[in-house]
């Protein structure tokens, strides 16, 4: 068994469990395209779950066949700041989402920097942060 010396275990545990460690659980470097992709489709499902909520849309593909797009958002607590609850977006609603697509071409995007989620009338339901800026709290934030 290897023993870590220099830091008592309580201090090491505190560092690992700190909020800074939670916020930095992974990076997106190299995973997503730098350009933004916009898709409009019909809501299949909204999963308000930790650590990342998911918005799933059925979008018409280039060949006319339906494509299931997934948009990865932040946790439910952050989305409540944007007034998200079970009634805001429903199955069958027409939604537009703009974000950075996976580099491997899969129909999956992160809805973080410069991202937008709009309803059928063009109302903004979510806005990602501007590059280098903190997330905006949203109109329903406490």
ROKE-614402 format. One record per residue: residue number from 1; residue in three letters; chain; x, y, z of N, C-alpha, C in turn. Coordinates in steps of 0.001 Angstrom, whole numbers, plus 500000, padded with zeros to 6 digits. Layout:
<mike num="NUM" residuo="ALA" cadena="A" n_px="X" n_py="Y" n_pz="Z" ca_px="X" ca_py="Y" ca_pz="Z" c_px="X" c_py="Y" c_pz="Z"/>
...
***
This chain:
<mike num="1" residuo="UNK" cadena="A" n_px="500840" n_py="498824" n_pz="500000" ca_px="500000" ca_py="500000" ca_pz="500000" c_px="500885" c_py="501239" c_pz="500000"/>
<mike num="2" residuo="UNK" cadena="A" n_px="500560" n_py="502212" n_pz="499159" ca_px="501318" ca_py="503452" ca_pz="499079" c_px="500713" c_py="504458" c_pz="500031"/>
<mike num="3" residuo="UNK" cadena="A" n_px="501567" n_py="505136" n_pz="500769" ca_px="501101" ca_py="506147" ca_pz="501715" c_px="501506" c_py="507514" c_pz="501200"/>
<mike num="4" residuo="UNK" cadena="A" n_px="500547" n_py="508443" n_pz="501187" ca_px="500829" ca_py="509817" ca_pz="500787" c_px="501325" c_py="510554" c_pz="502019"/>
<mike num="5" residuo="UNK" cadena="A" n_px="502489" n_py="511160" n_pz="501876" ca_px="503045" ca_py="511907" ca_pz="503004" c_px="502983" c_py="513388" c_pz="502721"/>
<mike num="6" residuo="UNK" cadena="A" n_px="503090" n_py="514173" n_pz="503758" ca_px="503128" ca_py="515621" ca_pz="503592" c_px="501804" c_py="516293" c_pz="503909"/>
<mike num="7" residuo="UNK" cadena="A" n_px="500691" n_py="515665" n_pz="503572" ca_px="499385" ca_py="516246" ca_pz="503873" c_px="498583" c_py="515259" c_pz="504704"/>
<mike num="8" residuo="UNK" cadena="A" n_px="498068" n_py="515723" n_pz="505812" ca_px="497166" ca_py="514834" ca_pz="506550" c_px="495965" c_py="514477" c_pz="505672"/>
<mike num="9" residuo="UNK" cadena="A" n_px="495423" n_py="513267" n_pz="505856" ca_px="494316" ca_py="512829" ca_pz="505006" c_px="493111" c_py="513751" c_pz="505057"/>
<mike num="10" residuo="UNK" cadena="A" n_px="492826" n_py="514388" n_pz="506157" ca_px="491675" ca_py="515283" ca_pz="506247" c_px="491854" c_py="516482" c_pz="505310"/>
<mike num="11" residuo="UNK" cadena="A" n_px="493067" n_py="517005" n_pz="505236" ca_px="493323" ca_py="518142" ca_pz="504344" c_px="493233" c_py="517693" c_pz="502891"/>
<mike num="12" residuo="UNK" cadena="A" n_px="493799" n_py="516540" n_pz="502579" ca_px="493732" ca_py="516024" ca_pz="501209" c_px="492280" c_py="515806" c_pz="500798"/>
<mike num="13" residuo="UNK" cadena="A" n_px="491476" n_py="515236" n_pz="501687" ca_px="490055" ca_py="515009" ca_pz="501387" c_px="489332" c_py="516333" c_pz="501181"/>
<mike num="14" residuo="UNK" cadena="A" n_px="489625" n_py="517332" n_pz="502005" ca_px="488989" ca_py="518641" ca_pz="501872" c_px="489319" c_py="519279" c_pz="500528"/>
<mike num="15" residuo="UNK" cadena="A" n_px="490555" n_py="519131" n_pz="500091" ca_px="490932" ca_py="519682" ca_pz="498787" c_px="490197" c_py="518982" c_pz="497654"/>
<mike num="16" residuo="UNK" cadena="A" n_px="490068" n_py="517686" n_pz="497726" ca_px="489382" ca_py="516930" ca_pz="496686" c_px="487891" c_py="517212" c_pz="496651"/>
<mike num="17" residuo="UNK" cadena="A" n_px="487311" n_py="517531" n_pz="497782" ca_px="485868" ca_py="517755" ca_pz="497867" c_px="485492" c_py="519227" c_pz="497827"/>
<mike num="18" residuo="UNK" cadena="A" n_px="486435" n_py="520102" n_pz="497546" ca_px="486153" ca_py="521539" ca_pz="497536" c_px="485301" c_py="521917" c_pz="496326"/>
<mike num="19" residuo="UNK" cadena="A" n_px="484559" n_py="523031" n_pz="496410" ca_px="483762" ca_py="523489" ca_pz="495267" c_px="484607" c_py="523719" c_pz="494019"/>
<mike num="20" residuo="UNK" cadena="A" n_px="485849" n_py="524159" n_pz="494171" ca_px="486705" ca_py="524365" ca_pz="493001" c_px="486931" c_py="523046" c_pz="492267"/>
<mike num="21" residuo="UNK" cadena="A" n_px="487088" n_py="521966" n_pz="493000" ca_px="487275" ca_py="520657" ca_pz="492364" c_px="486001" c_py="520221" c_pz="491655"/>
<mike num="22" residuo="UNK" cadena="A" n_px="484830" n_py="520538" n_pz="492216" ca_px="483569" ca_py="520172" ca_pz="491567" c_px="483432" c_py="520914" c_pz="490239"/>
<mike num="23" residuo="UNK" cadena="A" n_px="483743" n_py="522201" n_pz="490237" ca_px="483571" ca_py="523009" ca_pz="489036" c_px="484526" c_py="522580" c_pz="487938"/>
<mike num="24" residuo="UNK" cadena="A" n_px="485644" n_py="522003" n_pz="488303" ca_px="486662" ca_py="521636" ca_pz="487317" c_px="486699" c_py="520131" c_pz="487106"/>
<mike num="25" residuo="UNK" cadena="A" n_px="485536" n_py="519480" n_pz="487042" ca_px="485539" ca_py="518032" ca_pz="486957" c_px="485999" c_py="517513" c_pz="485602"/>
<mike num="26" residuo="UNK" cadena="A" n_px="485924" n_py="518319" n_pz="484560" ca_px="486494" ca_py="517932" ca_pz="483269" c_px="486580" c_py="519162" c_pz="482390"/>
<mike num="27" residuo="UNK" cadena="A" n_px="487360" n_py="519060" n_pz="481350" ca_px="487477" ca_py="520155" ca_pz="480394" c_px="486924" c_py="519736" c_pz="479048"/>
<mike num="28" residuo="UNK" cadena="A" n_px="486632" n_py="520717" n_pz="478212" ca_px="486098" ca_py="520452" ca_pz="476885" c_px="487148" c_py="520625" c_pz="475800"/>
<mike num="29" residuo="UNK" cadena="A" n_px="488380" n_py="520921" n_pz="476168" ca_px="489421" ca_py="521193" ca_pz="475181" c_px="489537" c_py="520039" c_pz="474195"/>
<mike num="30" residuo="UNK" cadena="A" n_px="489381" n_py="520348" n_pz="472937" ca_px="489539" ca_py="519353" ca_pz="471894" c_px="488339" c_py="518464" c_pz="471646"/>
<mike num="31" residuo="UNK" cadena="A" n_px="487310" n_py="518551" n_pz="472458" ca_px="486152" ca_py="517664" ca_pz="472310" c_px="485100" c_py="518217" c_pz="471352"/>
<mike num="32" residuo="UNK" cadena="A" n_px="484927" n_py="519537" n_pz="471358" ca_px="483873" ca_py="520172" ca_pz="470569" c_px="484464" c_py="521086" c_pz="469499"/>
<mike num="33" residuo="UNK" cadena="A" n_px="483697" n_py="521276" n_pz="468413" ca_px="484095" ca_py="522203" ca_pz="467362" c_px="484106" c_py="523624" c_pz="467918"/>
<mike num="34" residuo="UNK" cadena="A" n_px="484880" n_py="524483" n_pz="467302" ca_px="484901" ca_py="525890" ca_pz="467714" c_px="483736" c_py="526665" c_pz="467120"/>
<mike num="35" residuo="UNK" cadena="A" n_px="483251" n_py="526231" n_pz="465961" ca_px="482129" ca_py="526907" ca_pz="465331" c_px="480815" c_py="526446" c_pz="465975"/>
<mike num="36" residuo="UNK" cadena="A" n_px="479799" n_py="527272" n_pz="465830" ca_px="478493" ca_py="526969" ca_pz="466410" c_px="477602" c_py="526274" c_pz="465384"/>
<mike num="37" residuo="UNK" cadena="A" n_px="476812" n_py="525337" n_pz="465860" ca_px="475833" ca_py="524617" ca_pz="465044" c_px="474455" c_py="524954" c_pz="465586"/>
<mike num="38" residuo="UNK" cadena="A" n_px="473506" n_py="525193" n_pz="464689" ca_px="472122" ca_py="525483" ca_pz="465086" c_px="471208" c_py="524431" c_pz="464478"/>
<mike num="39" residuo="UNK" cadena="A" n_px="470346" n_py="523856" n_pz="465316" ca_px="469350" ca_py="522889" ca_pz="464844" c_px="467990" c_py="523266" c_pz="465424"/>
<mike num="40" residuo="UNK" cadena="A" n_px="466950" n_py="522987" n_pz="464652" ca_px="465577" ca_py="523215" ca_pz="465100" c_px="464822" c_py="521906" c_pz="464939"/>
<mike num="41" residuo="UNK" cadena="A" n_px="464084" n_py="521549" n_pz="465977" ca_px="463357" ca_py="520299" ca_pz="465918" c_px="462296" c_py="520205" c_pz="466986"/>
<mike num="42" residuo="UNK" cadena="A" n_px="461763" n_py="519015" n_pz="467122" ca_px="460687" ca_py="518723" ca_pz="468069" c_px="461269" c_py="518078" c_pz="469315"/>
<mike num="43" residuo="UNK" cadena="A" n_px="460873" n_py="518558" n_pz="470473" ca_px="461374" ca_py="518023" ca_pz="471734" c_px="460886" c_py="516590" c_pz="471930"/>
<mike num="44" residuo="UNK" cadena="A" n_px="461849" n_py="515713" n_pz="472166" ca_px="461535" ca_py="514330" ca_pz="472521" c_px="461581" c_py="514134" c_pz="474024"/>
<mike num="45" residuo="UNK" cadena="A" n_px="462548" n_py="514800" n_pz="474655" ca_px="462741" ca_py="514592" ca_pz="476091" c_px="463595" c_py="515716" c_pz="476667"/>
<mike num="46" residuo="UNK" cadena="A" n_px="463301" n_py="516067" n_pz="477913" ca_px="464134" ca_py="516968" ca_pz="478700" c_px="464478" c_py="516217" c_pz="479970"/>
<mike num="47" residuo="UNK" cadena="A" n_px="465770" n_py="516055" n_pz="480228" ca_px="466231" ca_py="515379" ca_pz="481443" c_px="466901" c_py="516415" c_pz="482336"/>
<mike num="48" residuo="UNK" cadena="A" n_px="466231" n_py="516817" n_pz="483401" ca_px="466803" ca_py="517762" ca_pz="484356" c_px="467508" c_py="516946" c_pz="485436"/>
<mike num="49" residuo="UNK" cadena="A" n_px="468757" n_py="516590" n_pz="485163" ca_px="469532" ca_py="515704" ca_pz="486028" c_px="470929" c_py="516267" c_pz="486259"/>
<mike num="50" residuo="UNK" cadena="A" n_px="471550" n_py="515826" n_pz="487347" ca_px="472933" ca_py="516197" ca_pz="487645" c_px="473880" c_py="515180" c_pz="487046"/>
<mike num="51" residuo="UNK" cadena="A" n_px="475063" n_py="515514" n_pz="486654" ca_px="475625" ca_py="516857" ca_pz="486680" c_px="475283" c_py="517675" c_pz="485445"/>
<mike num="52" residuo="UNK" cadena="A" n_px="474748" n_py="517036" n_pz="484392" ca_px="474409" ca_py="517751" ca_pz="483164" c_px="473012" c_py="517370" c_pz="482714"/>
<mike num="53" residuo="UNK" cadena="A" n_px="472159" n_py="518369" n_pz="482562" ca_px="470833" ca_py="518139" ca_pz="482018" c_px="470962" c_py="517931" c_pz="480514"/>
<mike num="54" residuo="UNK" cadena="A" n_px="469946" n_py="517299" n_pz="479915" ca_px="469994" ca_py="516982" ca_pz="478490" c_px="468670" c_py="517382" c_pz="477843"/>
<mike num="55" residuo="UNK" cadena="A" n_px="468777" n_py="518017" n_pz="476668" ca_px="467628" ca_py="518367" ca_pz="475844" c_px="467749" c_py="517546" c_pz="474559"/>
<mike num="56" residuo="UNK" cadena="A" n_px="466741" n_py="516730" n_pz="474258" ca_px="466792" ca_py="515861" ca_pz="473076" c_px="465736" c_py="516317" c_pz="472071"/>
<mike num="57" residuo="UNK" cadena="A" n_px="466193" n_py="516546" n_pz="470828" ca_px="465319" ca_py="516988" ca_pz="469752" c_px="465354" c_py="516008" c_pz="468598"/>
<mike num="58" residuo="UNK" cadena="A" n_px="464216" n_py="515853" n_pz="467920" ca_px="464183" ca_py="515142" ca_pz="466648" c_px="464238" c_py="516199" c_pz="465558"/>
<mike num="59" residuo="UNK" cadena="A" n_px="465275" n_py="516105" n_pz="464728" ca_px="465554" ca_py="517097" ca_pz="463696" c_px="465579" c_py="516376" c_pz="462352"/>
<mike num="60" residuo="UNK" cadena="A" n_px="465026" n_py="517002" n_pz="461323" ca_px="465090" ca_py="516418" ca_pz="459988" c_px="466516" c_py="516463" c_pz="459463"/>
<mike num="61" residuo="UNK" cadena="A" n_px="467034" n_py="515313" n_pz="459038" ca_px="468390" ca_py="515242" ca_pz="458504" c_px="468446" c_py="515718" c_pz="457060"/>
<mike num="62" residuo="UNK" cadena="A" n_px="469649" n_py="515796" n_pz="456515" ca_px="469833" ca_py="516228" ca_pz="455128" c_px="469078" c_py="515340" c_pz="454149"/>
<mike num="63" residuo="UNK" cadena="A" n_px="468950" n_py="514059" n_pz="454472" ca_px="468254" ca_py="513119" ca_pz="453596" c_px="466768" c_py="512995" c_pz="453935"/>
<mike num="64" residuo="UNK" cadena="A" n_px="466301" n_py="513813" n_pz="454881" ca_px="464896" ca_py="513774" ca_pz="455285" c_px="464602" c_py="512824" c_pz="456431"/>
<mike num="65" residuo="UNK" cadena="A" n_px="465533" n_py="511926" n_pz="456725" ca_px="465340" ca_py="510992" ca_pz="457844" c_px="465541" c_py="511734" c_pz="459162"/>
<mike num="66" residuo="UNK" cadena="A" n_px="464763" n_py="511388" n_pz="460190" ca_px="464923" ca_py="512073" ca_pz="461473" c_px="466265" c_py="511739" c_pz="462136"/>
<mike num="67" residuo="UNK" cadena="A" n_px="466838" n_py="512757" n_pz="462770" ca_px="468089" ca_py="512619" ca_pz="463519" c_px="467808" c_py="513085" c_pz="464944"/>
<mike num="68" residuo="UNK" cadena="A" n_px="468236" n_py="512309" n_pz="465924" ca_px="468065" ca_py="512687" ca_pz="467333" c_px="469299" c_py="513480" c_pz="467764"/>
<mike num="69" residuo="UNK" cadena="A" n_px="469090" n_py="514747" n_pz="468106" ca_px="470157" ca_py="515616" ca_pz="468598" c_px="470056" c_py="515723" c_pz="470115"/>
<mike num="70" residuo="UNK" cadena="A" n_px="471192" n_py="515691" n_pz="470771" ca_px="471261" ca_py="515878" ca_pz="472219" c_px="472036" c_py="517155" c_pz="472512"/>
<mike num="71" residuo="UNK" cadena="A" n_px="471470" n_py="517980" n_pz="473373" ca_px="472140" ca_py="519187" ca_pz="473847" c_px="472432" c_py="519024" c_pz="475329"/>
<mike num="72" residuo="UNK" cadena="A" n_px="473687" n_py="519172" n_pz="475701" ca_px="474101" ca_py="519030" ca_pz="477103" c_px="474131" c_py="520405" c_pz="477764"/>
<mike num="73" residuo="UNK" cadena="A" n_px="473372" n_py="520526" n_pz="478840" ca_px="473259" ca_py="521770" ca_pz="479602" c_px="473889" c_py="521587" c_pz="480980"/>
<mike num="74" residuo="UNK" cadena="A" n_px="473760" n_py="522603" n_pz="481800" ca_px="474229" ca_py="522529" ca_pz="483178" c_px="473233" c_py="521787" c_pz="484062"/>
<mike num="75" residuo="UNK" cadena="A" n_px="473486" n_py="521791" n_pz="485355" ca_px="472616" ca_py="521081" ca_pz="486294" c_px="471260" c_py="521777" c_pz="486465"/>
<mike num="76" residuo="UNK" cadena="A" n_px="470279" n_py="521059" n_pz="486990" ca_px="468944" ca_py="521638" ca_pz="487183" c_px="468954" c_py="522936" c_pz="487978"/>
<mike num="77" residuo="UNK" cadena="A" n_px="469812" n_py="523034" n_pz="488975" ca_px="469859" ca_py="524253" ca_pz="489805" c_px="470155" c_py="525483" c_pz="488944"/>
<mike num="78" residuo="UNK" cadena="A" n_px="471110" n_py="525358" n_pz="488013" ca_px="471434" ca_py="526480" ca_pz="487135" c_px="470259" c_py="526779" c_pz="486206"/>
<mike num="79" residuo="UNK" cadena="A" n_px="469617" n_py="525743" n_pz="485686" ca_px="468510" ca_py="525944" ca_pz="484752" c_px="467284" c_py="526550" c_pz="485428"/>
<mike num="80" residuo="UNK" cadena="A" n_px="467113" n_py="526311" n_pz="486729" ca_px="466018" ca_py="526977" ca_pz="487447" c_px="466184" c_py="528487" c_pz="487384"/>
<mike num="81" residuo="UNK" cadena="A" n_px="467408" n_py="528957" n_pz="487311" ca_px="467667" ca_py="530385" ca_pz="487141" c_px="467143" c_py="530920" c_pz="485816"/>
<mike num="82" residuo="UNK" cadena="A" n_px="466958" n_py="530033" n_pz="484866" ca_px="466368" ca_py="530380" ca_pz="483566" c_px="464894" c_py="529978" c_pz="483514"/>
<mike num="83" residuo="UNK" cadena="A" n_px="464301" n_py="529724" n_pz="484677" ca_px="462873" ca_py="529428" ca_pz="484827" c_px="462501" c_py="528032" c_pz="484330"/>
<mike num="84" residuo="UNK" cadena="A" n_px="463495" n_py="527134" n_pz="484180" ca_px="463208" ca_py="525783" ca_pz="483693" c_px="462566" c_py="524959" c_pz="484792"/>
<mike num="85" residuo="UNK" cadena="A" n_px="461483" n_py="524300" n_pz="484428" ca_px="460828" ca_py="523305" ca_pz="485262" c_px="460140" c_py="522332" c_pz="484322"/>
<mike num="86" residuo="UNK" cadena="A" n_px="459402" n_py="521415" n_pz="484852" ca_px="458773" ca_py="520379" ca_pz="484030" c_px="457772" c_py="520946" c_pz="483028"/>
<mike num="87" residuo="UNK" cadena="A" n_px="457263" n_py="522161" n_pz="483255" ca_px="456245" ca_py="522730" ca_pz="482379" c_px="456808" c_py="523662" c_pz="481307"/>
<mike num="88" residuo="UNK" cadena="A" n_px="458057" n_py="524112" n_pz="481428" ca_px="458580" ca_py="525103" ca_pz="480480" c_px="458733" c_py="524527" c_pz="479077"/>
<mike num="89" residuo="UNK" cadena="A" n_px="459363" n_py="523386" n_pz="478963" ca_px="459568" ca_py="522733" ca_pz="477669" c_px="458916" c_py="521362" c_pz="477744"/>
<mike num="90" residuo="UNK" cadena="A" n_px="458030" n_py="521108" n_pz="476818" ca_px="457292" ca_py="519835" ca_pz="476835" c_px="457571" c_py="519029" c_pz="475568"/>
<mike num="91" residuo="UNK" cadena="A" n_px="457367" n_py="517744" n_pz="475678" ca_px="457480" ca_py="516866" ca_pz="474517" c_px="456562" c_py="517394" c_pz="473422"/>
<mike num="92" residuo="UNK" cadena="A" n_px="457096" n_py="517486" n_pz="472206" ca_px="456324" ca_py="517989" ca_pz="471066" c_px="456546" c_py="519451" c_pz="470763"/>
<mike num="93" residuo="UNK" cadena="A" n_px="457105" n_py="520219" n_pz="471711" ca_px="457395" ca_py="521640" ca_pz="471458" c_px="458451" c_py="521774" c_pz="470362"/>
<mike num="94" residuo="UNK" cadena="A" n_px="458384" n_py="522856" n_pz="469622" ca_px="459387" ca_py="523169" ca_pz="468597" c_px="460434" c_py="524055" c_pz="469260"/>
<mike num="95" residuo="UNK" cadena="A" n_px="461693" n_py="523632" n_pz="469200" ca_px="462790" ca_py="524311" ca_pz="469885" c_px="463970" c_py="524457" c_pz="468930"/>
<mike num="96" residuo="UNK" cadena="A" n_px="464721" n_py="525543" n_pz="469094" ca_px="465990" ca_py="525724" ca_pz="468395" c_px="467083" c_py="525739" c_pz="469434"/>
<mike num="97" residuo="UNK" cadena="A" n_px="468158" n_py="524998" n_pz="469171" ca_px="469314" ca_py="525058" ca_pz="470062" c_px="470579" c_py="525305" c_pz="469233"/>
<mike num="98" residuo="UNK" cadena="A" n_px="471438" n_py="526137" n_pz="469795" ca_px="472709" ca_py="526478" ca_pz="469148" c_px="473825" c_py="526205" c_pz="470137"/>
<mike num="99" residuo="UNK" cadena="A" n_px="474811" n_py="525453" n_pz="469696" ca_px="475945" ca_py="525137" ca_pz="470561" c_px="477106" c_py="524598" c_pz="469752"/>
<mike num="100" residuo="UNK" cadena="A" n_px="478080" n_py="524080" n_pz="470451" ca_px="479275" ca_py="523522" ca_pz="469798" c_px="479126" c_py="522007" c_pz="469712"/>
<mike num="101" residuo="UNK" cadena="A" n_px="479176" n_py="521513" n_pz="468483" ca_px="478988" ca_py="520091" ca_pz="468189" c_px="480262" c_py="519293" c_pz="468480"/>
<mike num="102" residuo="UNK" cadena="A" n_px="480069" n_py="518017" n_pz="468815" ca_px="481208" ca_py="517123" ca_pz="468974" c_px="482026" c_py="517087" c_pz="467681"/>
<mike num="103" residuo="UNK" cadena="A" n_px="483340" n_py="517056" n_pz="467824" ca_px="484214" ca_py="517023" ca_pz="466651" c_px="484069" c_py="515751" c_pz="465835"/>
<mike num="104" residuo="UNK" cadena="A" n_px="483604" n_py="514671" n_pz="466446" ca_px="483491" ca_py="513415" ca_pz="465698" c_px="482247" c_py="513371" c_pz="464803"/>
<mike num="105" residuo="UNK" cadena="A" n_px="481473" n_py="514457" n_pz="464771" ca_px="480329" ca_py="514551" ca_pz="463874" c_px="479023" c_py="514005" c_pz="464415"/>
<mike num="106" residuo="UNK" cadena="A" n_px="479041" n_py="513439" n_pz="465610" ca_px="477809" ca_py="512916" ca_pz="466197" c_px="476837" c_py="514072" c_pz="466463"/>
<mike num="107" residuo="UNK" cadena="A" n_px="475527" n_py="513811" n_pz="466456" ca_px="474531" ca_py="514855" ca_pz="466696" c_px="474392" c_py="515163" c_pz="468194"/>
<mike num="108" residuo="UNK" cadena="A" n_px="475437" n_py="515729" n_pz="468743" ca_px="475523" ca_py="516014" ca_pz="470178" c_px="476247" c_py="517335" c_pz="470325"/>
<mike num="109" residuo="UNK" cadena="A" n_px="475734" n_py="518225" n_pz="471154" ca_px="476387" ca_py="519517" ca_pz="471340" c_px="476373" c_py="519929" c_pz="472800"/>
<mike num="110" residuo="UNK" cadena="A" n_px="477367" n_py="520744" n_pz="473131" ca_px="477393" ca_py="521356" ca_pz="474451" c_px="476686" c_py="522704" c_pz="474349"/>
<mike num="111" residuo="UNK" cadena="A" n_px="475829" n_py="522972" n_pz="475292" ca_px="475112" ca_py="524239" ca_pz="475340" c_px="475739" c_py="525074" c_pz="476455"/>
<mike num="112" residuo="UNK" cadena="A" n_px="476952" n_py="525523" n_pz="476179" ca_px="477703" ca_py="526311" ca_pz="477163" c_px="478066" c_py="527651" c_pz="476529"/>
<mike num="113" residuo="UNK" cadena="A" n_px="479316" n_py="527868" n_pz="476185" ca_px="479721" ca_py="529164" ca_pz="475637" c_px="478949" c_py="529516" c_pz="474375"/>
<mike num="114" residuo="UNK" cadena="A" n_px="478369" n_py="530709" n_pz="474390" ca_px="477626" ca_py="531292" ca_pz="473266" c_px="476393" c_py="530494" c_pz="472848"/>
<mike num="115" residuo="UNK" cadena="A" n_px="475990" n_py="529536" n_pz="473658" ca_px="474835" ca_py="528700" ca_pz="473333" c_px="473529" c_py="529473" c_pz="473503"/>
<mike num="116" residuo="UNK" cadena="A" n_px="472503" n_py="529015" n_pz="472788" ca_px="471167" ca_py="529570" ca_pz="472918" c_px="470158" c_py="528440" c_pz="472786"/>
<mike num="117" residuo="UNK" cadena="A" n_px="469059" n_py="528553" n_pz="473535" ca_px="467897" ca_py="527697" ca_pz="473355" c_px="466722" c_py="528650" c_pz="473195"/>
<mike num="118" residuo="UNK" cadena="A" n_px="465989" n_py="528493" n_pz="472083" ca_px="464878" ca_py="529385" ca_pz="471763" c_px="463608" c_py="528581" c_pz="471555"/>
<mike num="119" residuo="UNK" cadena="A" n_px="462462" n_py="529169" n_pz="471935" ca_px="461193" ca_py="528491" ca_pz="471662" c_px="460748" c_py="528813" c_pz="470241"/>
<mike num="120" residuo="UNK" cadena="A" n_px="459599" n_py="528310" n_pz="469836" ca_px="459113" ca_py="528462" ca_pz="468463" c_px="458886" c_py="529916" c_pz="468073"/>
<mike num="121" residuo="UNK" cadena="A" n_px="458631" n_py="530780" n_pz="469058" ca_px="458423" ca_py="532202" ca_pz="468782" c_px="459727" c_py="532994" c_pz="468820"/>
<mike num="122" residuo="UNK" cadena="A" n_px="460839" n_py="532309" n_pz="469074" ca_px="462136" ca_py="532986" ca_pz="469119" c_px="462500" c_py="533547" c_pz="470483"/>
<mike num="123" residuo="UNK" cadena="A" n_px="461699" n_py="533250" n_pz="471504" ca_px="462020" ca_py="533717" ca_pz="472862" c_px="463185" c_py="532907" c_pz="473421"/>
<mike num="124" residuo="UNK" cadena="A" n_px="464088" n_py="533597" n_pz="474046" ca_px="465276" ca_py="532960" ca_pz="474616" c_px="464918" c_py="532238" c_pz="475909"/>
<mike num="125" residuo="UNK" cadena="A" n_px="465146" n_py="530910" n_pz="475909" ca_px="464895" ca_py="530095" ca_pz="477094" c_px="466177" c_py="529820" c_pz="477866"/>
<mike num="126" residuo="UNK" cadena="A" n_px="467311" n_py="529993" n_pz="477196" ca_px="468614" ca_py="529789" ca_pz="477835" c_px="469673" c_py="530496" c_pz="477004"/>
<mike num="127" residuo="UNK" cadena="A" n_px="470645" n_py="531086" n_pz="477722" ca_px="471781" ca_py="531724" ca_pz="477072" c_px="473051" c_py="531280" c_pz="477778"/>
<mike num="128" residuo="UNK" cadena="A" n_px="473953" n_py="530687" n_pz="477020" ca_px="475252" ca_py="530297" ca_pz="477570" c_px="476122" c_py="531520" c_pz="477798"/>
<mike num="129" residuo="UNK" cadena="A" n_px="477177" n_py="531326" n_pz="478555" ca_px="478067" ca_py="532438" ca_pz="478857" c_px="478828" c_py="532900" c_pz="477617"/>
<mike num="130" residuo="UNK" cadena="A" n_px="479284" n_py="534139" n_pz="477660" ca_px="480167" ca_py="534642" ca_pz="476618" c_px="481563" c_py="534124" c_pz="476925"/>
<mike num="131" residuo="UNK" cadena="A" n_px="482388" n_py="533869" n_pz="475907" ca_px="483726" ca_py="533307" ca_pz="476153" c_px="484501" c_py="534094" c_pz="477204"/>
<mike num="132" residuo="UNK" cadena="A" n_px="485021" n_py="533362" n_pz="478163" ca_px="485822" ca_py="533974" ca_pz="479223" c_px="485025" c_py="534658" c_pz="480315"/>
<mike num="133" residuo="UNK" cadena="A" n_px="483705" n_py="534634" n_pz="480223" ca_px="482849" ca_py="535285" ca_pz="481208" c_px="482119" c_py="534227" c_pz="482031"/>
<mike num="134" residuo="UNK" cadena="A" n_px="481716" n_py="534585" n_pz="483257" ca_px="480944" ca_py="533623" ca_pz="484060" c_px="479540" c_py="533451" c_pz="483486"/>
<mike num="135" residuo="UNK" cadena="A" n_px="478893" n_py="532352" n_pz="483863" ca_px="477518" ca_py="532109" ca_pz="483426" c_px="476608" c_py="533214" c_pz="483926"/>
<mike num="136" residuo="UNK" cadena="A" n_px="475645" n_py="533597" n_pz="483080" ca_px="474631" ca_py="534560" ca_pz="483515" c_px="473610" c_py="533819" c_pz="484362"/>
<mike num="137" residuo="UNK" cadena="A" n_px="473104" n_py="534471" n_pz="485413" ca_px="472201" ca_py="533753" ca_pz="486313" c_px="470814" c_py="533490" c_pz="485748"/>
<mike num="138" residuo="UNK" cadena="A" n_px="470363" n_py="534202" n_pz="484748" ca_px="469021" ca_py="533995" ca_pz="484196" c_px="467977" c_py="534823" c_pz="484912"/>
<mike num="139" residuo="UNK" cadena="A" n_px="466812" n_py="535024" n_pz="484293" ca_px="465783" ca_py="535910" ca_pz="484824" c_px="465084" c_py="535402" c_pz="486090"/>
<mike num="140" residuo="UNK" cadena="A" n_px="465171" n_py="534120" n_pz="486409" ca_px="464510" ca_py="533573" ca_pz="487599" c_px="465494" c_py="533236" c_pz="488713"/>
<mike num="141" residuo="UNK" cadena="A" n_px="466742" n_py="533679" n_pz="488567" ca_px="467764" ca_py="533348" ca_pz="489562" c_px="467414" c_py="533974" c_pz="490902"/>
<mike num="142" residuo="UNK" cadena="A" n_px="467785" n_py="533252" n_pz="491959" ca_px="467519" ca_py="533736" ca_pz="493320" c_px="468477" c_py="534848" c_pz="493674"/>
***
